[in-house]
Amino acid sequence: MENHTTQSLTSARRQRREMSLPEGLLWQKLRQRPHGVKFRNHHPIGSLVVDFYCASKKLAIEIDGISHDMGDNPARDRKRDVWLVSQGIHVVRIAATEVLRDPSEVADGIAKLCADRPPPSAAGAAATSPKGGDSGVTA
């Protein structure tokens, strides 16, 4: 069972090439597998793409710049979070300013959070596939 759309996979690939400065700084730390925890960068889930994802703990990390406070973006973020939680995925939102202030500290905190979280139950785990597929989710 694939758990993402072909559009979200295409978007994830583009977002990996066009990371914001805070995302790039944090990825340089997370890709080193701090505390032995593996992260994915711009990972597609359903029709969404999360900034970073720890599959073993079903934890999505979103880096929020100032644009997340503007217009209908707060409502859009809440809708995304509700859907992700309905899929058994915990969401952590971190201000981009925090990442810019100290990317190492933020990465360490995220890795410790993942290391301390119990693994999700196998019954709720969704399969992933690089081929993509339509999950029927819209955001």
OpenMM code with the backbone's topology and positions (N, CA, C; nanometers):
from openmm import Vec3, app, unit

residues = "MET GLU ASN HIS THR THR GLN SER LEU THR SER ALA ARG ARG GLN ARG ARG GLU MET SER LEU PRO GLU GLY LEU LEU TRP GLN LYS LEU ARG GLN ARG PRO HIS GLY VAL LYS PHE ARG ASN HIS HIS PRO ILE GLY SER LEU VAL VAL ASP PHE TYR CYS ALA SER LYS LYS LEU ALA ILE GLU ILE ASP GLY ILE SER HIS ASP MET GLY ASP ASN PRO ALA ARG ASP ARG LYS ARG ASP VAL TRP LEU VAL SER GLN GLY ILE HIS VAL VAL ARG ILE ALA ALA THR GLU VAL LEU ARG ASP PRO SER GLU VAL ALA ASP GLY ILE ALA LYS LEU CYS ALA ASP ARG PRO PRO PRO SER ALA ALA GLY ALA ALA ALA THR SER PRO LYS GLY GLY ASP SER GLY VAL THR ALA".split()
positions = [
    Vec3(0.0835, -0.1181, 0.0000),
    Vec3(0.0000, 0.0000, 0.0000),
    Vec3(0.0881, 0.1246, 0.0000),
    Vec3(0.0711, 0.2097, -0.0985),
    Vec3(0.1442, 0.3347, -0.1016),
    Vec3(0.0686, 0.4378, -0.0197),
    Vec3(0.1419, 0.5281, 0.0444),
    Vec3(0.0736, 0.6250, 0.1294),
    Vec3(0.1016, 0.7688, 0.0868),
    Vec3(0.1249, 0.7876, -0.0422),
    Vec3(0.1412, 0.9241, -0.0914),
    Vec3(0.0972, 0.9308, -0.2372),
    Vec3(0.0702, 1.0530, -0.2808),
    Vec3(0.0288, 1.0717, -0.4192),
    Vec3(0.1511, 1.0965, -0.5069),
    Vec3(0.1349, 1.0786, -0.6348),
    Vec3(0.2460, 1.1080, -0.7261),
    Vec3(0.2775, 1.2575, -0.7225),
    Vec3(0.1752, 1.3407, -0.7015),
    Vec3(0.1979, 1.4853, -0.6934),
    Vec3(0.2802, 1.5218, -0.5693),
    Vec3(0.2509, 1.4569, -0.4559),
    Vec3(0.3271, 1.4881, -0.3352),
    Vec3(0.4711, 1.4381, -0.3478),
    Vec3(0.4916, 1.3267, -0.4168),
    Vec3(0.6272, 1.2775, -0.4391),
    Vec3(0.7061, 1.3753, -0.5257),
    Vec3(0.6437, 1.4253, -0.6300),
    Vec3(0.7086, 1.5249, -0.7171),
    Vec3(0.7393, 1.6516, -0.6386),
    Vec3(0.6432, 1.6951, -0.5571),
    Vec3(0.6630, 1.8150, -0.4754),
    Vec3(0.7751, 1.7942, -0.3740),
    Vec3(0.7811, 1.6768, -0.3124),
    Vec3(0.8866, 1.6475, -0.2148),
    Vec3(1.0240, 1.6555, -0.2802),
    Vec3(1.0362, 1.6001, -0.3994),
    Vec3(1.1650, 1.6044, -0.4701),
    Vec3(1.2064, 1.7486, -0.4985),
    Vec3(1.1092, 1.8319, -0.5385),
    Vec3(1.1390, 1.9731, -0.5657),
    Vec3(1.1787, 2.0442, -0.4367),
    Vec3(1.1041, 2.0187, -0.3288),
    Vec3(1.1327, 2.0847, -0.2019),
    Vec3(1.2691, 2.0451, -0.1461),
    Vec3(1.3137, 1.9238, -0.1742),
    Vec3(1.4479, 1.8832, -0.1296),
    Vec3(1.5557, 1.9665, -0.1974),
    Vec3(1.5308, 2.0027, -0.3226),
    Vec3(1.6285, 2.0848, -0.3969),
    Vec3(1.6218, 2.2317, -0.3578),
    Vec3(1.5066, 2.2759, -0.3040),
    Vec3(1.4833, 2.4182, -0.2784),
    Vec3(1.4577, 2.4461, -0.1300),
    Vec3(1.5334, 2.3825, -0.0421),
    Vec3(1.5124, 2.4018, 0.1010),
    Vec3(1.5376, 2.5454, 0.1433),
    Vec3(1.4610, 2.5899, 0.2430),
    Vec3(1.4855, 2.7207, 0.3034),
    Vec3(1.6144, 2.7121, 0.3859),
    Vec3(1.6682, 2.8257, 0.4240),
    Vec3(1.7912, 2.8265, 0.5044),
    Vec3(1.7734, 2.7479, 0.6347),
    Vec3(1.6667, 2.7707, 0.7128),
    Vec3(1.6524, 2.6918, 0.8363),
    Vec3(1.6406, 2.5416, 0.8090),
    Vec3(1.5676, 2.5043, 0.7037),
    Vec3(1.5558, 2.3623, 0.6702),
    Vec3(1.6912, 2.3039, 0.6336),
    Vec3(1.7682, 2.3757, 0.5542),
    Vec3(1.9002, 2.3281, 0.5139),
    Vec3(1.9942, 2.3118, 0.6321),
    Vec3(1.9928, 2.4095, 0.7223),
    Vec3(2.0790, 2.4017, 0.8407),
    Vec3(2.0397, 2.2836, 0.9299),
    Vec3(1.9098, 2.2644, 0.9479),
    Vec3(1.8645, 2.1545, 1.0318),
    Vec3(1.8929, 2.0201, 0.9653),
    Vec3(1.8735, 2.0118, 0.8342),
    Vec3(1.8987, 1.8860, 0.7641),
    Vec3(2.0454, 1.8458, 0.7759),
    Vec3(2.1369, 1.9418, 0.7736),
    Vec3(2.2787, 1.9090, 0.7891),
    Vec3(2.3051, 1.8378, 0.9214),
    Vec3(2.2261, 1.8687, 1.0225),
    Vec3(2.2410, 1.8033, 1.1539),
    Vec3(2.1641, 1.6701, 1.1591),
    Vec3(2.0396, 1.6714, 1.1111),
    Vec3(1.9556, 1.5507, 1.1213),
    Vec3(2.0056, 1.4375, 1.0331),
    Vec3(2.0677, 1.4701, 0.9216),
    Vec3(2.1142, 1.3640, 0.8315),
    Vec3(2.2291, 1.2831, 0.8914),
    Vec3(2.2881, 1.3336, 0.9971),
    Vec3(2.3964, 1.2622, 1.0656),
    Vec3(2.3437, 1.1595, 1.1663),
    Vec3(2.2123, 1.1411, 1.1708),
    Vec3(2.1460, 1.0455, 1.2588),
    Vec3(2.1828, 1.0659, 1.4055),
    Vec3(2.1511, 1.1846, 1.4585),
    Vec3(2.1829, 1.2091, 1.5997),
    Vec3(2.1098, 1.1097, 1.6895),
    Vec3(2.1788, 1.0617, 1.7932),
    Vec3(2.1248, 0.9630, 1.8867),
    Vec3(2.0793, 0.8358, 1.8145),
    Vec3(2.1357, 0.8114, 1.6950),
    Vec3(2.1032, 0.6919, 1.6191),
    Vec3(1.9661, 0.6942, 1.5526),
    Vec3(1.9037, 0.8108, 1.5447),
    Vec3(1.7689, 0.8227, 1.4889),
    Vec3(1.7771, 0.8666, 1.3426),
    Vec3(1.7082, 0.7923, 1.2548),
    Vec3(1.7082, 0.8240, 1.1126),
    Vec3(1.5918, 0.9176, 1.0786),
    Vec3(1.6231, 1.0200, 1.0012),
    Vec3(1.5222, 1.1157, 0.9559),
    Vec3(1.5172, 1.1178, 0.8041),
    Vec3(1.4014, 1.1507, 0.7518),
    Vec3(1.3837, 1.1734, 0.6086),
    Vec3(1.3568, 1.3215, 0.5891),
    Vec3(1.4014, 1.3720, 0.4773),
    Vec3(1.3891, 1.5135, 0.4459),
    Vec3(1.2813, 1.5304, 0.3397),
    Vec3(1.1871, 1.6191, 0.3648),
    Vec3(1.0745, 1.6465, 0.2751),
    Vec3(1.0112, 1.5157, 0.2282),
    Vec3(0.9406, 1.4563, 0.3218),
    Vec3(0.8829, 1.3236, 0.3028),
    Vec3(0.7351, 1.3339, 0.2666),
    Vec3(0.6932, 1.2701, 0.1542),
    Vec3(0.5515, 1.2738, 0.1159),
    Vec3(0.4679, 1.1765, 0.1992),
    Vec3(0.3529, 1.2258, 0.2448),
    Vec3(0.2557, 1.1443, 0.3173),
    Vec3(0.1187, 1.1854, 0.2650),
    Vec3(0.0490, 1.0939, 0.2025),
    Vec3(-0.0781, 1.1293, 0.1400),
    Vec3(-0.0536, 1.2350, 0.0338),
    Vec3(-0.1301, 1.3422, 0.0372),
    Vec3(-0.1091, 1.4515, -0.0575),
    Vec3(-0.0211, 1.5606, 0.0025),
    Vec3(0.0339, 1.5355, 0.1202),
    Vec3(0.1161, 1.6343, 0.1909),
    Vec3(0.2644, 1.6005, 0.1803),
    Vec3(0.3468, 1.7001, 0.2105),
    Vec3(0.4905, 1.6802, 0.2254),
    Vec3(0.5286, 1.7422, 0.3591),
    Vec3(0.5891, 1.6620, 0.4471),
    Vec3(0.6354, 1.7153, 0.5755),
    Vec3(0.7837, 1.7482, 0.5629),
    Vec3(0.8277, 1.8495, 0.6378),
    Vec3(0.9663, 1.8944, 0.6268),
    Vec3(1.0649, 1.7835, 0.6630),
    Vec3(1.0436, 1.7189, 0.7766),
    Vec3(1.1299, 1.6092, 0.8201),
    Vec3(1.0414, 1.5025, 0.8826),
    Vec3(1.0861, 1.3764, 0.8730),
    Vec3(1.0033, 1.2675, 0.9208),
    Vec3(1.0903, 1.1584, 0.9805),
    Vec3(1.0517, 1.1114, 1.0970),
    Vec3(1.1145, 0.9958, 1.1601),
    Vec3(1.0145, 0.8820, 1.1490),
    Vec3(1.0356, 0.7930, 1.0518),
    Vec3(0.9405, 0.6860, 1.0232),
    Vec3(0.9284, 0.5878, 1.1386),
    Vec3(1.0379, 0.5574, 1.2049),
    Vec3(1.0339, 0.4578, 1.3119),
    Vec3(0.9483, 0.5033, 1.4298),
    Vec3(0.9289, 0.6332, 1.4445),
    Vec3(0.8492, 0.6863, 1.5550),
    Vec3(0.7228, 0.7574, 1.5069),
    Vec3(0.7005, 0.7577, 1.3739),
    Vec3(0.5859, 0.8264, 1.3136),
    Vec3(0.5752, 0.9699, 1.3658),
    Vec3(0.6849, 1.0432, 1.3494),
    Vec3(0.6947, 1.1806, 1.3973),
    Vec3(0.7297, 1.2721, 1.2811),
    Vec3(0.6453, 1.3719, 1.2560),
    Vec3(0.6699, 1.4723, 1.1525),
    Vec3(0.7178, 1.5995, 1.2191),
    Vec3(0.8193, 1.6617, 1.1603),
    Vec3(0.8725, 1.7872, 1.2103),
    Vec3(0.8504, 1.8924, 1.1030),
    Vec3(0.7822, 2.0003, 1.1395),
    Vec3(0.7558, 2.1100, 1.0476),
    Vec3(0.8286, 2.2342, 1.0969),
    Vec3(0.8997, 2.2995, 1.0066),
    Vec3(0.9712, 2.4228, 1.0373),
    Vec3(0.8862, 2.5383, 0.9864),
    Vec3(0.8432, 2.6230, 1.0784),
    Vec3(0.7496, 2.7297, 1.0448),
    Vec3(0.8174, 2.8661, 1.0437),
    Vec3(0.8219, 2.9253, 0.9247),
    Vec3(0.8674, 3.0623, 0.9103),
    Vec3(0.7509, 3.1571, 0.9323),
    Vec3(0.7753, 3.2843, 0.9142),
    Vec3(0.6740, 3.3864, 0.9401),
    Vec3(0.5501, 3.3702, 0.8526),
    Vec3(0.5662, 3.3140, 0.7344),
    Vec3(0.4508, 3.2982, 0.6446),
    Vec3(0.3436, 3.2074, 0.7042),
    Vec3(0.3807, 3.1222, 0.7982),
    Vec3(0.2828, 3.0324, 0.8595),
    Vec3(0.1846, 3.1078, 0.9489),
    Vec3(0.2154, 3.2344, 0.9808),
    Vec3(0.1262, 3.3166, 1.0632),
    Vec3(0.0370, 3.4067, 0.9786),
    Vec3(0.0513, 3.4031, 0.8479),
    Vec3(-0.0189, 3.4974, 0.7610),
    Vec3(-0.1378, 3.4342, 0.6891),
    Vec3(-0.2376, 3.5170, 0.6618),
    Vec3(-0.3527, 3.4761, 0.5814),
    Vec3(-0.4209, 3.3529, 0.6366),
    Vec3(-0.4516, 3.2592, 0.5464),
    Vec3(-0.5196, 3.1361, 0.5887),
    Vec3(-0.4210, 3.0243, 0.6224),
    Vec3(-0.2921, 3.0567, 0.6295),
    Vec3(-0.1916, 2.9533, 0.6588),
    Vec3(-0.2091, 2.8870, 0.7956),
    Vec3(-0.2448, 2.9629, 0.9032),
    Vec3(-0.2659, 2.8934, 1.0308),
    Vec3(-0.3772, 2.7879, 1.0218),
    Vec3(-0.4859, 2.8198, 0.9524),
    Vec3(-0.5951, 2.7234, 0.9364),
    Vec3(-0.5501, 2.6046, 0.8516),
    Vec3(-0.4724, 2.6312, 0.7481),
    Vec3(-0.4205, 2.5238, 0.6624),
    Vec3(-0.3293, 2.4324, 0.7437),
    Vec3(-0.2432, 2.4906, 0.8269),
    Vec3(-0.1538, 2.4102, 0.9111),
    Vec3(-0.2331, 2.3244, 1.0094),
    Vec3(-0.3389, 2.3812, 1.0691),
    Vec3(-0.4214, 2.3035, 1.1620),
    Vec3(-0.4872, 2.1855, 1.0898),
    Vec3(-0.5352, 2.2104, 0.9688),
    Vec3(-0.5991, 2.1044, 0.8898),
    Vec3(-0.4982, 1.9931, 0.8587),
    Vec3(-0.3765, 2.0321, 0.8212),
    Vec3(-0.2702, 1.9347, 0.7943),
    Vec3(-0.2412, 1.8517, 0.9192),
    Vec3(-0.2272, 1.9208, 1.0327),
    Vec3(-0.1943, 1.8526, 1.1575),
    Vec3(-0.3031, 1.7535, 1.1974),
    Vec3(-0.4288, 1.7946, 1.1833),
    Vec3(-0.5401, 1.7062, 1.2178),
    Vec3(-0.5356, 1.5811, 1.1308),
    Vec3(-0.5122, 1.5986, 1.0006),
    Vec3(-0.5074, 1.4828, 0.9120),
    Vec3(-0.3890, 1.3921, 0.9476),
    Vec3(-0.2726, 1.4506, 0.9710),
    Vec3(-0.1557, 1.3696, 1.0057),
    Vec3(-0.1801, 1.2907, 1.1345),
    Vec3(-0.2380, 1.3555, 1.2344),
    Vec3(-0.2686, 1.2871, 1.3604),
    Vec3(-0.3672, 1.1730, 1.3350),
    Vec3(-0.4633, 1.1951, 1.2449),
    Vec3(-0.5595, 1.0887, 1.2126),
    Vec3(-0.4911, 0.9681, 1.1480),
    Vec3(-0.3721, 0.9900, 1.0938),
    Vec3(-0.2933, 0.8829, 1.0329),
    Vec3(-0.1960, 0.8201, 1.1333),
    Vec3(-0.2039, 0.8654, 1.2591),
    Vec3(-0.1167, 0.8125, 1.3632),
    Vec3(0.0196, 0.8787, 1.3673),
    Vec3(0.0306, 0.9961, 1.3065),
    Vec3(0.1580, 1.0673, 1.3002),
    Vec3(0.1532, 1.1860, 1.3947),
    Vec3(0.2489, 1.1930, 1.4845),
    Vec3(0.2611, 1.3053, 1.5769),
    Vec3(0.3327, 1.4192, 1.5035),
    Vec3(0.2882, 1.5420, 1.5240),
    Vec3(0.3460, 1.6577, 1.4548),
    Vec3(0.4094, 1.7519, 1.5562),
    Vec3(0.5330, 1.7919, 1.5264),
    Vec3(0.6030, 1.8913, 1.6075),
    Vec3(0.6324, 2.0099, 1.5167),
    Vec3(0.5904, 2.1289, 1.5583),
    Vec3(0.6161, 2.2512, 1.4822),
    Vec3(0.7217, 2.3322, 1.5552),
    Vec3(0.8226, 2.3756, 1.4794),
    Vec3(0.9344, 2.4513, 1.5358),
    Vec3(0.9494, 2.5799, 1.4560),
    Vec3(0.9634, 2.6899, 1.5273),
    Vec3(0.9827, 2.8196, 1.4620),
    Vec3(1.1174, 2.8222, 1.3899),
    Vec3(1.1160, 2.8745, 1.2690),
    Vec3(1.2391, 2.8854, 1.1902),
    Vec3(1.3443, 2.9667, 1.2650),
    Vec3(1.3005, 3.0661, 1.3425),
    Vec3(1.3962, 3.1488, 1.4176),
    Vec3(1.4729, 3.0659, 1.5190),
    Vec3(1.4087, 2.9637, 1.5771),
    Vec3(1.4775, 2.8752, 1.6718),
    Vec3(1.5874, 2.7965, 1.6010),
    Vec3(1.5570, 2.7483, 1.4818),
    Vec3(1.6560, 2.6727, 1.4042),
    Vec3(1.7725, 2.7637, 1.3679),
    Vec3(1.7424, 2.8852, 1.3239),
    Vec3(1.8489, 2.9788, 1.2867),
    Vec3(1.9360, 3.0138, 1.4071),
    Vec3(1.8754, 3.0226, 1.5231),
    Vec3(1.9494, 3.0582, 1.6449),
    Vec3(2.0501, 2.9497, 1.6810),
    Vec3(2.0084, 2.8220, 1.6754),
    Vec3(2.0995, 2.7127, 1.7127),
    Vec3(2.0527, 2.5805, 1.6520),
    Vec3(2.0917, 2.5552, 1.5257),
    Vec3(2.0460, 2.4325, 1.4601),
    Vec3(2.0887, 2.3052, 1.5328),
    Vec3(2.2055, 2.3061, 1.5939),
    Vec3(2.2528, 2.1868, 1.6655),
    Vec3(2.1638, 2.1559, 1.7853),
    Vec3(2.1265, 2.2575, 1.8582),
    Vec3(2.0409, 2.2369, 1.9761),
    Vec3(1.9026, 2.1862, 1.9345),
    Vec3(1.8475, 2.2431, 1.8286),
    Vec3(1.7164, 2.1989, 1.7804),
    Vec3(1.7241, 2.0544, 1.7334),
    Vec3(1.8266, 2.0202, 1.6559),
    Vec3(1.8420, 1.8821, 1.6069),
    Vec3(1.8569, 1.7854, 1.7239),
    Vec3(1.9339, 1.8236, 1.8240),
    Vec3(1.9534, 1.7382, 1.9405),
    Vec3(1.8213, 1.7171, 2.0142),
    Vec3(1.7441, 1.8238, 2.0298),
    Vec3(1.6148, 1.8133, 2.0969),
    Vec3(1.5184, 1.7234, 2.0212),
    Vec3(1.5153, 1.7374, 1.8889),
    Vec3(1.4283, 1.6530, 1.8061),
    Vec3(1.4711, 1.5069, 1.8170),
    Vec3(1.6010, 1.4818, 1.8092),
    Vec3(1.6511, 1.3445, 1.8162),
    Vec3(1.6214, 1.2825, 1.9525),
    Vec3(1.6358, 1.3599, 2.0598),
    Vec3(1.6040, 1.3082, 2.1935),
    Vec3(1.4553, 1.2770, 2.2045),
    Vec3(1.3718, 1.3634, 2.1475),
    Vec3(1.2281, 1.3388, 2.1481),
    Vec3(1.1969, 1.2068, 2.0777),
    Vec3(1.2586, 1.1849, 1.9637),
    Vec3(1.2375, 1.0604, 1.8895),
    Vec3(1.2896, 0.9406, 1.9671),
    Vec3(1.4067, 0.9537, 2.0246),
    Vec3(1.4664, 0.8422, 2.0985),
    Vec3(1.3806, 0.8039, 2.2184),
    Vec3(1.3125, 0.9021, 2.2789),
    Vec3(1.2307, 0.8774, 2.3974),
    Vec3(1.0900, 0.8286, 2.3652),
    Vec3(1.0446, 0.8467, 2.2399),
    Vec3(0.9082, 0.8056, 2.2024),
    Vec3(0.9018, 0.6541, 2.1834),
    Vec3(0.7961, 0.5918, 2.2330),
    Vec3(0.7813, 0.4482, 2.2055),
    Vec3(0.7491, 0.4283, 2.0575),
    Vec3(0.7858, 0.3142, 2.0014),
    Vec3(0.7527, 0.2892, 1.8610),
    Vec3(0.6017, 0.2795, 1.8443),
    Vec3(0.5507, 0.3188, 1.7272),
    Vec3(0.4065, 0.3080, 1.7029),
    Vec3(0.3663, 0.1614, 1.6915),
    Vec3(0.2386, 0.1342, 1.7141),
    Vec3(0.1925, -0.0038, 1.7020),
    Vec3(0.1973, -0.0454, 1.5559),
    Vec3(0.2256, -0.1717, 1.5312),
    Vec3(0.2351, -0.2221, 1.3943),
    Vec3(0.1016, -0.2119, 1.3226),
    Vec3(-0.0085, -0.2188, 1.3956),
    Vec3(-0.1404, -0.2139, 1.3332),
    Vec3(-0.1658, -0.0791, 1.2676),
    Vec3(-0.1084, 0.0288, 1.3231),
    Vec3(-0.1332, 0.1612, 1.2680),
    Vec3(-0.0284, 0.2074, 1.1701),
    Vec3(0.0733, 0.1265, 1.1474),
    Vec3(0.1832, 0.1678, 1.0606),
    Vec3(0.1425, 0.1582, 0.9143),
    Vec3(0.1705, 0.2635, 0.8394),
    Vec3(0.1410, 0.2637, 0.6958),
    Vec3(0.2667, 0.2272, 0.6190),
    Vec3(0.2493, 0.1565, 0.5109),
    Vec3(0.3631, 0.1208, 0.4258),
    Vec3(0.4024, 0.2410, 0.3421),
    Vec3(0.5284, 0.2489, 0.3059),
    Vec3(0.5739, 0.3555, 0.2178),
    Vec3(0.6293, 0.2935, 0.0908),
    Vec3(0.6250, 0.3711, -0.0154),
    Vec3(0.6741, 0.3221, -0.1423),
    Vec3(0.7274, 0.4378, -0.2242),
    Vec3(0.8420, 0.4210, -0.2883),
    Vec3(0.8935, 0.5288, -0.3728),
    Vec3(0.8139, 0.5463, -0.5014),
    Vec3(0.7240, 0.4501, -0.5334),
    Vec3(0.6454, 0.4589, -0.6566),
    Vec3(0.5339, 0.5604, -0.6478),
    Vec3(0.4899, 0.5923, -0.5261),
    Vec3(0.3770, 0.6841, -0.5110),
    Vec3(0.2470, 0.6104, -0.5276),
    Vec3(0.1415, 0.6803, -0.5091),
    Vec3(0.0093, 0.6223, -0.5200),
    Vec3(-0.0903, 0.7191, -0.4638),
    Vec3(-0.2139, 0.7053, -0.4982),
    Vec3(-0.3149, 0.7991, -0.4544),
    Vec3(-0.3764, 0.7527, -0.3240),
    Vec3(-0.3599, 0.8342, -0.2200),
    Vec3(-0.4190, 0.8007, -0.0904),
    Vec3(-0.5581, 0.8583, -0.0779),
    Vec3(-0.5983, 0.9438, -0.1724),
    Vec3(-0.7293, 1.0041, -0.1673),
    Vec3(-0.7378, 1.1215, -0.0725),
    Vec3(-0.6253, 1.1657, -0.0155),
    Vec3(-0.6237, 1.2752, 0.0796),
    Vec3(-0.5978, 1.4046, 0.0060),
    Vec3(-0.6691, 1.5076, 0.0440),
    Vec3(-0.6442, 1.6394, -0.0132),
    Vec3(-0.6144, 1.7367, 0.0969),
    Vec3(-0.5323, 1.8347, 0.0687),
    Vec3(-0.4990, 1.9360, 0.1695),
    Vec3(-0.5050, 2.0719, 0.1070),
] * unit.nanometer
topology = app.Topology()
chain = topology.addChain("A")
for resn in residues:
    res = topology.addResidue(resn, chain)
    for name in ("N", "CA", "C"):
        topology.addAtom(name, app.Element.getBySymbol(name[0]), res)
